[in-house]
Amino acid sequence: MNWSLEQRRRLAAERTFLAQYFPALRWVDPAGNTAIEGDLRTNAGNVYGVRVVLPPDFPDSQPDALICRPRPLPTLPGFSLHLTSAAMHTLEGDGQGNVRICHYSAERWAANISLYKVVMKVRFWLEAYEGHLRTGQSIDAFLKHMR
Amino acid sequence: MSNRDPKAVQTELSDRSTHETGRQLMFNPETGEIVVVRPNERVASPDAVVASSIADEGFFGPVPRGAR
């Protein structure tokens, strides 16, 4: 994938901004199949590996947000994190055991939405996920549905 | 319960998914923690940023294939 000059400028700005707030995240293959990955730690101190994969037409399309570690991501009986589910705010898995989480729909995505906001949504999803494990409630008991 | 306690954060997320709470969710990039801040409460870290609006805009809730 070859990023256009305009895309490269955008990615440079995103990189600077993300480094301020999520310094543990690193950029993978910045000239090709670009992704951002690294660890996010919840307030409980648990560490999750996350990956945000940029589509070739970024920022016109939204990135994929994945939880990669632990794999499999444990859940409670009767729940799945690998299916398309409004209750769990997940999309169908990527076939490699990673959990694809819902952040912005294609309809609600706009080119000016920053990767910082996507990562922050992942961070909130992780707190909600731990709330799910603690209470047995689905993740949408903690996260509002986008209108 | 501290305002950075996981249960407090989860409760705040749950509460604000249904109604306005008057509190803020802030993210402290120094620690990576999310903090619940009450009105007029001072935030410990000057680097903390308000993240409430990101939670408040909601999360996409997909409809499974065949369920439409």
Backbone of each chain as ProteinMPNN parsed JSONL, in Angstrom:
{"seq_chain_A": "MNWSLEQRRRLAAERTFLAQYFPALRWVDPAGNTAIEGDLRTNAGNVYGVRVVLPPDFPDSQPDALICRPRPLPTLPGFSLHLTSAAMHTLEGDGQGNVRICHYSAERWAANISLYKVVMKVRFWLEAYEGHLRTGQSIDAFLKHMR", "coords_chain_A": {"N_chain_A": [[0.853, -1.185, 0.0], [0.65, 2.117, -0.906], [0.865, 5.125, 0.587], [-0.736, 8.219, -0.035], [0.498, 11.583, -0.49], [-1.072, 13.329, 0.991], [-2.284, 11.541, 2.762], [-0.014, 10.656, 4.11], [0.751, 12.943, 5.452], [-1.406, 13.203, 7.181], [-1.145, 10.841, 8.683], [1.271, 11.332, 9.947], [0.563, 13.441, 11.618], [-1.322, 12.151, 13.199], [0.309, 10.308, 14.441], [2.014, 11.865, 16.033], [0.136, 12.979, 17.766], [-1.069, 10.73, 18.971], [1.112, 9.686, 20.322], [1.388, 11.349, 22.476], [-0.652, 10.64, 24.175], [-0.973, 7.868, 24.234], [1.641, 6.474, 24.667], [2.666, 3.899, 24.663], [1.88, 2.61, 22.433], [2.823, 1.417, 19.242], [3.827, 2.042, 15.846], [3.242, -0.022, 13.099], [4.725, -1.166, 10.189], [4.686, 1.389, 8.695], [4.721, 2.269, 6.08], [3.316, 0.529, 4.608], [1.106, -2.057, 5.085], [-0.381, -0.617, 7.282], [-0.539, -0.44, 10.803], [-1.442, 0.139, 14.217], [-0.121, -0.841, 17.22], [0.025, -2.402, 20.464], [0.189, -2.395, 24.056], [-2.581, -1.944, 26.229], [-3.481, -0.867, 29.417], [-5.826, -1.613, 31.874], [-7.803, 0.037, 34.462], [-7.847, -1.802, 36.485], [-5.446, -2.938, 36.261], [-4.943, -4.896, 34.444], [-3.526, -6.151, 31.449], [-3.885, -5.685, 28.0], [-3.4, -6.706, 24.677], [-3.618, -4.703, 21.862], [-4.71, -3.834, 18.554], [-4.878, -1.57, 15.947], [-5.992, -1.375, 12.794], [-5.281, 0.159, 9.794], [-7.283, 1.094, 7.042], [-6.78, 0.975, 3.43], [-7.843, 3.312, 2.351], [-7.816, 5.137, 4.396], [-8.088, 8.423, 5.755], [-10.724, 8.077, 4.991], [-12.25, 5.828, 5.379], [-13.193, 3.843, 8.239], [-10.899, 2.533, 10.715], [-10.061, -0.907, 11.654], [-10.564, -2.24, 14.866], [-8.925, -4.218, 17.122], [-8.746, -6.702, 19.689], [-6.038, -8.416, 20.704], [-4.614, -9.88, 22.548], [-5.263, -11.098, 25.84], [-5.412, -14.253, 24.09], [-7.432, -16.944, 23.512], [-9.749, -14.273, 24.228], [-11.146, -14.314, 27.328], [-14.566, -15.045, 28.139], [-17.884, -15.035, 29.562], [-19.987, -17.913, 30.239], [-22.433, -18.456, 27.743], [-22.054, -16.138, 26.385], [-20.502, -14.607, 23.537], [-17.531, -13.384, 22.066], [-16.825, -13.313, 19.518], [-18.642, -13.015, 17.568], [-20.927, -11.127, 15.521], [-22.385, -8.746, 17.394], [-24.653, -6.722, 18.983], [-25.098, -6.505, 21.679], [-22.648, -7.087, 22.839], [-21.043, -5.332, 21.628], [-19.421, -6.126, 19.437], [-17.87, -7.282, 16.39], [-17.956, -9.774, 13.778], [-15.403, -12.201, 14.236], [-11.888, -12.069, 13.26], [-10.985, -14.415, 12.269], [-8.604, -15.25, 13.241], [-8.69, -15.463, 15.876], [-8.698, -13.058, 17.151], [-10.459, -10.377, 18.738], [-12.857, -8.365, 17.316], [-13.776, -5.157, 17.81], [-16.591, -2.946, 18.141], [-16.631, 0.38, 17.192], [-16.892, 3.043, 15.672], [-19.495, 3.132, 13.315], [-19.632, 2.596, 9.746], [-21.366, 4.456, 8.746], [-21.328, 6.465, 10.651], [-18.747, 7.215, 10.722], [-16.295, 9.707, 10.114], [-13.984, 11.571, 8.182], [-12.525, 13.302, 9.727], [-12.29, 12.231, 12.233], [-10.224, 11.295, 14.857], [-7.476, 8.975, 15.352], [-6.832, 8.815, 17.984], [-9.33, 9.04, 19.239], [-10.474, 6.643, 18.466], [-8.777, 4.787, 19.726], [-9.243, 5.527, 22.339], [-11.883, 4.723, 22.563], [-11.494, 1.986, 22.435], [-10.186, 1.687, 24.829], [-12.238, 2.361, 26.646], [-13.99, 0.293, 25.996], [-12.583, -1.891, 26.991], [-12.693, -1.436, 29.773], [-15.437, -1.767, 30.077], [-15.678, -4.388, 29.27], [-14.369, -5.693, 31.385], [-16.169, -5.02, 33.319], [-18.302, -6.531, 32.451], [-17.264, -9.126, 32.932], [-17.136, -8.997, 35.666], [-19.768, -8.574, 36.54], [-21.497, -10.108, 35.024], [-23.19, -8.985, 33.254], [-24.099, -7.928, 29.906], [-21.901, -6.257, 27.576], [-23.057, -3.967, 26.582], [-24.455, -3.001, 28.695], [-22.84, -1.253, 29.845], [-21.854, 0.425, 27.937], [-23.003, 2.925, 25.89], [-25.288, 2.766, 23.131], [-24.571, 3.825, 19.866], [-26.283, 6.435, 18.237]], "CA_chain_A": [[0.0, 0.0, 0.0], [1.407, 3.368, -0.928], [0.062, 6.247, 1.074], [-0.597, 9.465, -0.789], [1.132, 12.647, 0.293], [-2.068, 13.814, 1.959], [-2.416, 10.518, 3.81], [1.217, 10.648, 4.923], [0.662, 14.094, 6.374], [-2.395, 12.867, 8.216], [-0.573, 9.819, 9.566], [2.304, 11.984, 10.766], [-0.133, 14.202, 12.664], [-1.903, 11.16, 14.112], [1.398, 9.69, 15.206], [2.434, 12.825, 17.052], [-0.946, 13.144, 18.738], [-1.228, 9.489, 19.745], [2.274, 9.483, 21.198], [1.192, 12.126, 23.704], [-1.648, 10.04, 25.067], [-0.771, 6.422, 24.332], [3.03, 6.282, 24.229], [3.038, 2.486, 24.559], [1.479, 2.073, 21.124], [3.829, 1.633, 18.191], [3.332, 1.95, 14.469], [3.779, -1.182, 12.398], [4.742, -1.036, 8.728], [4.064, 2.687, 8.399], [4.644, 2.555, 4.645], [2.593, -0.538, 3.929], [-0.151, -2.424, 5.757], [-0.111, 0.106, 8.519], [-1.352, -0.684, 11.994], [-0.901, 0.638, 15.478], [-0.345, -1.923, 18.181], [0.714, -2.309, 21.739], [-0.581, -2.8, 25.228], [-3.365, -0.998, 27.024], [-3.683, -1.37, 30.781], [-7.067, -1.11, 32.468], [-7.638, 0.541, 35.833], [-7.605, -2.941, 37.373], [-4.053, -3.353, 36.088], [-4.821, -5.971, 33.456], [-2.919, -5.672, 30.203], [-4.464, -6.262, 26.784], [-2.765, -6.341, 23.422], [-4.603, -4.151, 20.929], [-4.203, -3.461, 17.228], [-5.791, -0.759, 15.12], [-5.518, -1.596, 11.427], [-5.77, 1.239, 8.941], [-7.651, 0.667, 5.687], [-6.017, 1.703, 2.396], [-8.394, 4.643, 2.072], [-7.845, 5.965, 5.607], [-9.122, 8.421, 6.804], [-12.094, 8.081, 4.458], [-12.939, 4.692, 6.011], [-12.771, 3.657, 9.621], [-9.987, 1.404, 10.957], [-10.506, -2.05, 12.452], [-9.965, -2.241, 16.214], [-8.854, -5.621, 17.545], [-8.074, -7.111, 20.929], [-5.234, -9.55, 20.256], [-4.145, -10.625, 23.724], [-5.036, -12.541, 25.724], [-6.139, -14.937, 23.036], [-8.703, -16.246, 23.344], [-10.186, -13.364, 25.286], [-12.177, -15.065, 28.052], [-15.864, -14.443, 28.396], [-18.699, -15.853, 30.452], [-20.857, -18.85, 29.518], [-23.614, -17.838, 27.14], [-21.648, -14.948, 25.633], [-19.4, -14.787, 22.59], [-16.884, -12.137, 21.638], [-16.361, -13.535, 18.137], [-19.793, -12.908, 16.678], [-21.496, -9.791, 15.421], [-23.292, -8.665, 18.54], [-24.901, -5.382, 19.527], [-25.01, -6.581, 23.142], [-21.241, -7.11, 23.254], [-20.337, -4.344, 20.788], [-18.374, -6.82, 18.685], [-18.113, -7.714, 15.019], [-17.478, -11.135, 13.548], [-13.961, -12.284, 14.443], [-11.051, -11.973, 12.058], [-10.561, -15.757, 11.896], [-7.328, -15.576, 13.9], [-8.917, -15.468, 17.316], [-8.741, -11.706, 17.697], [-11.81, -9.846, 18.923], [-13.05, -7.084, 16.599], [-14.769, -4.415, 18.588], [-17.323, -1.887, 17.444], [-16.415, 1.742, 17.685], [-17.732, 3.866, 14.797], [-20.014, 2.459, 12.123], [-19.256, 3.283, 8.497], [-22.272, 5.607, 8.587], [-20.979, 7.523, 11.611], [-17.337, 7.578, 10.593], [-15.988, 10.897, 9.325], [-12.536, 11.62, 7.956], [-11.831, 14.107, 10.734], [-12.21, 11.534, 13.53], [-8.813, 10.949, 15.08], [-7.163, 7.643, 15.888], [-6.901, 8.941, 19.447], [-10.693, 8.737, 19.671], [-10.682, 5.199, 18.262], [-8.062, 4.073, 20.8], [-9.959, 5.814, 23.602], [-13.049, 3.832, 22.591], [-10.986, 0.657, 22.809], [-9.901, 1.755, 26.276], [-13.531, 2.26, 27.342], [-14.523, -1.063, 25.777], [-11.889, -2.811, 27.909], [-13.282, -1.274, 31.117], [-16.774, -2.373, 30.021], [-15.451, -5.845, 29.211], [-14.09, -6.156, 32.746], [-17.456, -4.912, 34.017], [-19.04, -7.735, 32.03], [-16.74, -10.291, 33.664], [-17.411, -8.819, 37.106], [-21.195, -8.559, 36.884], [-22.288, -11.027, 34.209], [-24.029, -8.233, 32.309], [-23.478, -7.751, 28.595], [-21.072, -5.045, 27.504], [-23.882, -2.772, 26.337], [-24.952, -2.458, 29.964], [-21.86, -0.238, 30.257], [-21.534, 1.325, 26.818], [-24.168, 3.427, 25.18], [-25.345, 2.508, 21.69], [-24.496, 5.009, 19.012], [-27.56, 6.685, 17.541]], "C_chain_A": [[0.895, 1.243, 0.0], [0.497, 4.494, -0.483], [0.31, 7.471, 0.201], [0.086, 10.503, 0.104], [0.173, 13.159, 1.372], [-2.25, 12.814, 3.099], [-1.179, 10.495, 4.702], [1.233, 11.805, 5.907], [-0.284, 13.788, 7.514], [-1.805, 11.853, 9.203], [0.507, 10.411, 10.469], [1.658, 12.757, 11.918], [-0.742, 13.242, 13.689], [-0.83, 10.563, 15.025], [1.861, 10.59, 16.344], [1.392, 12.915, 18.162], [-1.091, 11.899, 19.615], [-0.086, 9.284, 20.733], [2.138, 10.25, 22.509], [0.324, 11.376, 24.706], [-1.464, 8.534, 25.258], [0.646, 6.084, 23.868], [3.434, 4.824, 24.074], [2.666, 1.892, 23.2], [2.55, 2.383, 20.086], [3.204, 1.433, 16.814], [4.038, 0.791, 13.787], [3.665, -0.915, 10.903], [4.123, 0.29, 8.27], [3.972, 3.012, 6.918], [3.797, 1.524, 3.91], [1.256, -0.828, 4.56], [-0.101, -1.866, 7.183], [-1.091, -0.245, 9.626], [-0.656, -0.033, 13.181], [-1.125, -0.475, 16.475], [0.479, -1.727, 19.439], [-0.232, -2.7, 22.857], [-1.367, -1.634, 25.807], [-3.623, -1.649, 28.368], [-4.969, -0.761, 31.336], [-6.802, -0.596, 33.884], [-7.369, -0.591, 36.82], [-6.176, -3.467, 37.236], [-3.867, -4.485, 35.106], [-4.354, -5.397, 32.118], [-3.509, -6.433, 29.014], [-3.663, -5.787, 25.576], [-3.823, -5.858, 22.442], [-3.917, -3.822, 19.598], [-5.284, -2.671, 16.502], [-5.225, -0.797, 13.704], [-6.132, -0.548, 10.504], [-6.124, 0.705, 7.551], [-6.887, 1.478, 4.646], [-6.554, 3.102, 2.131], [-8.555, 5.494, 3.339], [-7.429, 7.398, 5.255], [-10.557, 8.403, 6.266], [-12.913, 6.914, 5.007], [-12.38, 4.48, 7.404], [-11.815, 2.465, 9.754], [-10.691, 0.266, 11.693], [-9.834, -1.961, 13.812], [-10.063, -3.654, 16.777], [-8.229, -5.747, 18.93], [-7.365, -8.414, 20.59], [-4.722, -10.427, 21.397], [-4.927, -10.183, 24.946], [-5.887, -13.147, 24.612], [-6.25, -16.405, 23.397], [-8.999, -15.32, 24.522], [-11.32, -14.059, 26.036], [-13.5, -14.308, 28.128], [-16.665, -15.402, 29.273], [-19.562, -16.814, 29.634], [-22.089, -18.129, 28.981], [-23.299, -16.581, 26.34], [-20.547, -15.329, 24.634], [-18.846, -13.415, 22.226], [-16.443, -12.233, 20.18], [-17.498, -13.482, 17.136], [-20.193, -11.439, 16.575], [-22.578, -9.668, 16.477], [-23.43, -7.221, 19.024], [-24.71, -5.403, 21.041], [-23.568, -6.529, 23.629], [-20.408, -6.068, 22.498], [-19.144, -4.988, 20.08], [-18.84, -7.095, 17.264], [-17.586, -9.14, 14.877], [-15.954, -11.164, 13.627], [-13.185, -12.269, 13.141], [-10.525, -13.337, 11.617], [-9.248, -16.169, 12.541], [-7.466, -15.544, 15.42], [-8.91, -14.097, 17.951], [-10.193, -11.234, 17.786], [-11.894, -8.487, 18.228], [-14.129, -6.297, 17.317], [-15.395, -3.301, 17.748], [-16.928, -0.545, 18.042], [-17.309, 2.681, 16.889], [-18.237, 2.989, 13.655], [-19.528, 3.228, 10.898], [-20.102, 4.54, 8.32], [-21.875, 6.769, 9.488], [-19.513, 7.938, 11.525], [-17.205, 8.839, 9.745], [-14.47, 11.028, 9.27], [-11.798, 12.439, 9.017], [-11.791, 13.446, 12.12], [-10.789, 11.004, 13.71], [-8.656, 9.518, 15.579], [-7.137, 7.662, 17.41], [-8.301, 8.56, 19.94], [-10.997, 7.248, 19.511], [-10.013, 4.423, 19.398], [-8.755, 4.315, 22.142], [-11.223, 4.952, 23.693], [-12.632, 2.407, 22.952], [-10.75, 0.602, 24.311], [-11.187, 1.649, 27.095], [-14.119, 0.852, 27.192], [-13.881, -2.043, 26.76], [-12.42, -2.672, 29.345], [-14.657, -1.942, 31.157], [-16.675, -3.9, 29.987], [-15.176, -6.393, 30.62], [-15.335, -6.014, 33.626], [-18.344, -6.103, 33.69], [-18.571, -8.955, 32.817], [-17.113, -10.214, 35.151], [-18.879, -9.036, 37.438], [-22.028, -9.603, 36.14], [-23.223, -10.315, 33.242], [-23.316, -8.131, 30.953], [-22.763, -6.398, 28.548], [-21.923, -3.801, 27.256], [-24.616, -2.292, 27.59], [-24.041, -1.319, 30.439], [-21.594, 0.801, 29.169], [-22.791, 1.655, 26.037], [-24.123, 3.034, 23.698], [-25.32, 3.824, 20.933], [-25.827, 5.189, 18.283], [-27.298, 7.165, 16.122]], "O_chain_A": [[1.793, 1.373, 0.833], [-0.522, 4.772, -1.114], [1.432, 7.718, -0.242], [0.226, 10.304, 1.311], [0.568, 13.388, 2.515], [-2.356, 13.202, 4.263], [-1.29, 10.331, 5.917], [1.672, 11.663, 7.048], [0.007, 14.082, 8.673], [-1.954, 12.0, 10.415], [0.63, 10.021, 11.63], [2.145, 12.728, 13.048], [-0.685, 13.489, 14.894], [-1.049, 10.348, 16.217], [2.071, 10.136, 17.469], [1.728, 12.925, 19.346], [-1.219, 11.996, 20.835], [-0.286, 8.776, 21.836], [2.702, 9.854, 23.53], [0.53, 11.461, 25.917], [-1.766, 7.996, 26.323], [0.834, 5.483, 22.81], [4.438, 4.531, 23.425], [3.097, 0.789, 22.864], [3.11, 3.479, 20.062], [2.194, 0.748, 16.657], [5.256, 0.638, 13.879], [2.616, -0.486, 10.421], [3.137, 0.291, 7.533], [3.238, 3.92, 6.526], [3.588, 1.646, 2.703], [0.369, 0.025, 4.58], [0.188, -2.58, 8.144], [-2.3, -0.335, 9.413], [0.531, 0.291, 13.147], [-2.233, -1.003, 16.562], [1.471, -0.999, 19.469], [-1.305, -3.259, 22.628], [-0.888, -0.501, 25.866], [-3.944, -2.835, 28.446], [-5.172, 0.452, 31.274], [-5.712, -0.775, 34.428], [-6.745, -0.381, 37.86], [-5.749, -4.333, 38.0], [-2.756, -4.989, 34.944], [-4.745, -4.298, 31.723], [-3.614, -7.659, 29.03], [-3.299, -4.616, 25.474], [-4.821, -6.544, 22.222], [-2.714, -3.569, 19.54], [-6.448, -3.067, 16.459], [-4.122, -0.315, 13.45], [-7.352, -0.394, 10.445], [-5.353, -0.047, 6.956], [-6.394, 2.563, 4.954], [-5.8, 3.987, 1.727], [-9.33, 6.45, 3.357], [-6.471, 7.565, 4.5], [-11.499, 8.684, 7.006], [-14.138, 7.004, 5.091], [-11.257, 4.878, 7.713], [-11.911, 1.502, 8.994], [-11.762, 0.445, 12.273], [-8.65, -1.637, 13.896], [-11.154, -4.212, 16.892], [-7.314, -5.007, 19.292], [-8.007, -9.401, 20.231], [-4.431, -11.605, 21.191], [-5.229, -8.997, 25.079], [-6.938, -12.619, 24.249], [-5.222, -17.058, 23.574], [-8.561, -15.552, 25.649], [-12.353, -14.363, 25.439], [-13.526, -13.078, 28.174], [-16.169, -16.455, 29.671], [-19.836, -16.554, 28.462], [-22.7, -17.308, 29.664], [-24.181, -16.021, 25.689], [-19.77, -16.254, 24.869], [-19.579, -12.435, 22.096], [-15.769, -11.339, 19.67], [-17.328, -13.866, 15.979], [-19.844, -10.622, 17.426], [-23.568, -10.4, 16.455], [-22.453, -6.587, 19.422], [-24.219, -4.435, 21.621], [-23.29, -5.994, 24.702], [-19.203, -5.951, 22.719], [-18.024, -4.478, 20.115], [-20.037, -7.134, 16.976], [-16.866, -9.642, 15.74], [-15.289, -10.25, 13.138], [-13.75, -12.435, 12.06], [-9.712, -13.417, 10.697], [-8.822, -17.316, 12.404], [-6.474, -15.591, 16.148], [-9.094, -13.975, 19.162], [-11.042, -11.65, 16.997], [-11.111, -7.58, 18.51], [-15.273, -6.742, 17.412], [-14.805, -2.798, 16.791], [-16.902, -0.377, 19.262], [-18.371, 3.077, 17.37], [-17.48, 2.193, 13.098], [-19.072, 4.366, 11.004], [-19.627, 5.556, 7.812], [-22.067, 7.93, 9.127], [-19.09, 8.893, 12.175], [-17.93, 9.01, 8.765], [-13.767, 10.64, 10.203], [-10.589, 12.289, 9.189], [-11.305, 14.05, 13.077], [-10.234, 10.352, 12.826], [-9.577, 8.933, 16.149], [-7.39, 6.642, 18.052], [-8.443, 7.847, 20.934], [-11.702, 6.665, 20.335], [-10.612, 3.51, 19.966], [-8.842, 3.414, 22.975], [-11.59, 4.502, 24.778], [-13.335, 1.711, 23.685], [-11.068, -0.385, 24.975], [-11.234, 0.946, 28.104], [-14.673, 0.294, 28.139], [-14.556, -2.921, 27.298], [-12.577, -3.67, 30.048], [-15.007, -2.599, 32.138], [-17.482, -4.603, 30.596], [-15.7, -7.444, 30.991], [-15.533, -6.789, 34.561], [-19.052, -6.618, 34.556], [-19.39, -9.73, 33.312], [-17.369, -11.23, 35.797], [-19.211, -9.606, 38.478], [-23.13, -9.943, 36.569], [-23.962, -10.959, 32.496], [-22.092, -8.236, 30.871], [-23.0, -5.522, 29.379], [-21.552, -2.703, 27.672], [-25.321, -1.284, 27.546], [-24.41, -0.53, 31.31], [-21.161, 1.918, 29.455], [-23.528, 0.777, 25.59], [-23.053, 2.98, 23.093], [-25.965, 4.799, 21.317], [-26.416, 4.231, 17.782], [-28.241, 7.429, 15.375]]}, "seq_chain_B": "MSNRDPKAVQTELSDRSTHETGRQLMFNPETGEIVVVRPNERVASPDAVVASSIADEGFFGPVPRGAR", "coords_chain_B": {"N_chain_B": [[-14.828, 4.053, 47.926], [-12.495, 4.696, 45.486], [-12.097, 7.287, 42.967], [-10.818, 6.251, 40.837], [-11.133, 3.65, 40.927], [-11.809, 0.508, 39.439], [-14.471, -0.423, 39.525], [-15.898, 1.907, 40.047], [-15.45, 3.358, 37.723], [-16.643, 1.675, 35.833], [-19.263, 1.706, 36.752], [-19.859, 4.403, 36.373], [-19.685, 4.545, 33.579], [-21.829, 2.88, 32.928], [-23.973, 4.276, 34.143], [-23.964, 6.758, 32.768], [-24.651, 5.895, 30.287], [-27.309, 5.823, 30.257], [-28.335, 8.138, 31.403], [-27.705, 11.636, 32.155], [-24.986, 12.344, 34.231], [-23.596, 14.351, 35.446], [-21.033, 14.112, 36.185], [-17.572, 13.75, 35.142], [-15.606, 11.852, 32.84], [-12.263, 11.3, 32.88], [-9.115, 11.005, 31.258], [-5.979, 9.959, 32.172], [-2.983, 10.409, 30.829], [-0.487, 9.923, 31.887], [-0.663, 7.788, 33.662], [-2.343, 6.087, 32.355], [-4.821, 5.65, 33.256], [-8.413, 5.792, 33.694], [-10.45, 8.217, 35.102], [-13.041, 9.074, 37.362], [-14.611, 12.089, 37.729], [-15.983, 14.31, 39.951], [-18.338, 17.108, 39.967], [-16.725, 20.247, 40.271], [-14.531, 19.084, 41.429], [-11.063, 18.8, 41.95], [-8.624, 17.839, 39.587], [-6.085, 15.459, 39.826], [-3.86, 15.194, 38.076], [-2.275, 17.441, 35.867], [-2.119, 16.814, 33.247], [-4.274, 15.31, 32.544], [-7.063, 14.536, 30.468], [-10.336, 15.415, 29.351], [-12.566, 12.858, 28.619], [-15.124, 12.215, 28.39], [-16.985, 12.823, 26.332], [-16.352, 11.096, 24.316], [-17.132, 8.625, 25.246], [-19.792, 9.241, 25.528], [-20.809, 9.63, 22.955], [-21.357, 7.165, 22.123], [-21.319, 3.678, 21.066], [-21.004, 1.767, 18.153], [-23.598, -0.425, 17.433], [-23.884, -3.333, 16.079], [-26.095, -5.036, 13.795], [-26.722, -8.43, 13.687], [-26.049, -10.541, 10.835], [-28.865, -11.532, 8.938], [-30.634, -10.91, 10.873], [-32.07, -8.683, 10.389]], "CA_chain_B": [[-14.377, 3.677, 46.592], [-11.761, 5.791, 44.839], [-12.646, 7.627, 41.657], [-10.109, 5.503, 39.804], [-11.47, 2.249, 41.159], [-12.459, -0.03, 38.236], [-15.931, -0.503, 39.695], [-16.43, 3.27, 39.932], [-15.415, 3.714, 36.296], [-17.659, 0.879, 35.142], [-20.573, 2.223, 37.172], [-20.059, 5.685, 35.698], [-19.993, 4.249, 32.167], [-23.192, 2.351, 32.885], [-24.918, 5.352, 34.481], [-24.063, 7.788, 31.739], [-25.243, 5.322, 29.074], [-28.768, 5.994, 30.321], [-28.72, 9.482, 31.827], [-26.602, 12.541, 32.448], [-24.597, 12.155, 35.635], [-22.967, 15.554, 35.987], [-19.613, 13.827, 36.422], [-16.761, 13.644, 33.935], [-14.603, 10.791, 32.742], [-11.014, 11.884, 32.396], [-8.048, 10.044, 30.98], [-4.671, 10.442, 32.601], [-1.997, 9.729, 29.983], [0.69, 9.532, 32.676], [-0.896, 6.482, 34.277], [-3.213, 5.282, 31.492], [-6.063, 5.373, 33.971], [-9.606, 6.609, 33.532], [-10.825, 8.711, 36.429], [-14.351, 9.707, 37.461], [-14.411, 13.383, 38.407], [-17.237, 14.958, 40.351], [-18.334, 18.55, 39.695], [-15.87, 21.083, 41.122], [-13.423, 18.337, 42.018], [-9.79, 19.064, 41.286], [-8.009, 16.646, 38.999], [-4.727, 15.348, 40.355], [-2.828, 15.386, 37.061], [-2.563, 18.521, 34.914], [-2.128, 16.264, 31.886], [-5.506, 14.541, 32.308], [-7.951, 15.137, 29.472], [-11.733, 14.97, 29.432], [-12.866, 11.852, 27.593], [-16.556, 11.886, 28.527], [-17.749, 12.927, 25.085], [-16.064, 9.916, 23.483], [-18.046, 7.579, 25.75], [-21.19, 9.66, 25.372], [-21.315, 9.516, 21.579], [-21.818, 5.785, 21.993], [-20.572, 2.667, 20.314], [-21.773, 1.117, 17.107], [-24.238, -1.691, 17.833], [-24.196, -3.951, 14.79], [-27.187, -6.013, 13.713], [-26.186, -9.645, 13.068], [-26.598, -10.905, 9.528], [-30.07, -12.346, 8.996], [-31.516, -10.461, 11.956], [-32.845, -7.507, 9.962]], "C_chain_B": [[-13.718, 4.889, 45.913], [-12.338, 6.065, 43.454], [-11.872, 6.984, 40.51], [-10.31, 4.001, 39.973], [-12.187, 1.707, 39.916], [-13.991, -0.066, 38.348], [-16.572, 0.879, 39.542], [-16.486, 3.7, 38.471], [-16.501, 2.96, 35.54], [-19.066, 1.366, 35.501], [-20.876, 3.547, 36.481], [-20.389, 5.475, 34.215], [-21.44, 3.777, 32.033], [-24.219, 3.455, 33.137], [-25.077, 6.33, 33.324], [-24.548, 7.237, 30.398], [-26.758, 5.502, 29.082], [-29.196, 7.405, 30.733], [-27.481, 10.335, 32.099], [-26.255, 12.439, 33.925], [-24.038, 13.422, 36.269], [-21.492, 15.351, 36.291], [-18.882, 13.759, 35.077], [-15.898, 12.389, 34.005], [-13.35, 11.427, 32.156], [-9.987, 10.777, 32.208], [-6.716, 10.673, 31.354], [-3.585, 9.731, 31.783], [-0.738, 9.305, 30.727], [0.548, 8.118, 33.211], [-1.686, 5.542, 33.374], [-4.552, 4.996, 32.127], [-7.192, 6.312, 33.558], [-10.078, 6.974, 34.935], [-12.217, 9.336, 36.352], [-14.186, 10.982, 38.289], [-15.765, 14.017, 38.7], [-17.177, 16.454, 40.055], [-17.496, 19.294, 40.736], [-14.71, 20.339, 41.784], [-12.147, 18.652, 41.24], [-9.211, 17.753, 40.766], [-6.548, 16.617, 39.392], [-3.666, 15.664, 39.297], [-3.199, 16.515, 36.103], [-2.626, 18.019, 33.478], [-3.419, 15.52, 31.548], [-6.418, 15.284, 31.338], [-9.363, 14.571, 29.637], [-12.011, 14.003, 28.285], [-14.35, 11.493, 27.592], [-17.273, 11.846, 27.188], [-17.529, 11.715, 24.188], [-16.934, 8.744, 23.937], [-19.487, 7.94, 25.424], [-21.702, 9.551, 23.941], [-21.72, 8.083, 21.267], [-20.927, 4.929, 21.124], [-21.523, 2.028, 19.314], [-22.325, -0.216, 17.638], [-24.707, -2.427, 16.602], [-25.368, -4.919, 14.889], [-26.629, -7.263, 13.035], [-26.841, -9.926, 11.727], [-27.82, -11.801, 9.698], [-31.039, -11.905, 10.053], [-32.354, -9.26, 11.558], [-34.237, -7.924, 9.536]], "O_chain_B": [[-14.319, 5.957, 45.792], [-12.976, 5.205, 42.846], [-12.23, 7.154, 39.344], [-9.725, 3.194, 39.25], [-13.08, 2.37, 39.387], [-14.703, 0.224, 37.387], [-17.658, 1.005, 38.975], [-17.451, 4.329, 38.036], [-17.198, 3.536, 34.705], [-19.947, 1.425, 34.643], [-22.004, 3.789, 36.054], [-21.264, 6.145, 33.666], [-22.174, 4.215, 31.146], [-25.217, 3.553, 32.424], [-26.194, 6.684, 32.949], [-24.827, 8.004, 29.476], [-27.415, 5.355, 28.051], [-30.316, 7.817, 30.433], [-26.371, 9.826, 32.251], [-27.146, 12.446, 34.775], [-24.011, 13.549, 37.493], [-20.783, 16.303, 36.616], [-19.507, 13.715, 34.018], [-15.516, 11.931, 35.082], [-13.38, 12.014, 31.075], [-9.996, 9.761, 32.903], [-6.378, 11.771, 30.911], [-3.303, 8.559, 32.032], [-0.002, 8.434, 30.262], [1.506, 7.345, 33.217], [-1.698, 4.332, 33.599], [-5.335, 4.198, 31.612], [-6.969, 7.448, 33.138], [-10.099, 6.135, 35.836], [-12.535, 10.041, 35.395], [-13.682, 10.946, 39.411], [-16.578, 14.227, 37.801], [-16.09, 17.012, 39.907], [-17.559, 18.999, 41.929], [-13.992, 20.908, 42.606], [-12.167, 18.756, 40.014], [-9.298, 16.71, 41.413], [-5.851, 17.628, 39.303], [-2.677, 16.333, 39.598], [-4.314, 16.544, 35.582], [-3.127, 18.714, 32.595], [-3.635, 15.143, 30.396], [-6.526, 16.51, 31.385], [-9.551, 13.413, 30.01], [-11.725, 14.301, 27.125], [-14.778, 10.583, 26.882], [-18.074, 10.946, 26.932], [-18.399, 11.348, 23.399], [-17.415, 7.965, 23.114], [-20.299, 7.078, 25.089], [-22.905, 9.395, 23.73], [-22.362, 7.826, 20.249], [-19.941, 5.381, 20.542], [-22.693, 1.785, 19.607], [-21.593, -1.019, 18.217], [-25.813, -2.181, 16.12], [-25.6, -5.537, 15.928], [-26.112, -7.174, 11.921], [-28.007, -9.604, 11.5], [-27.809, -12.724, 10.513], [-32.144, -12.439, 10.149], [-33.251, -8.855, 12.299], [-35.041, -7.078, 9.143]]}, "name": "protein", "num_of_chains": 2, "seq": "MNWSLEQRRRLAAERTFLAQYFPALRWVDPAGNTAIEGDLRTNAGNVYGVRVVLPPDFPDSQPDALICRPRPLPTLPGFSLHLTSAAMHTLEGDGQGNVRICHYSAERWAANISLYKVVMKVRFWLEAYEGHLRTGQSIDAFLKHMRMSNRDPKAVQTELSDRSTHETGRQLMFNPETGEIVVVRPNERVASPDAVVASSIADEGFFGPVPRGAR"}
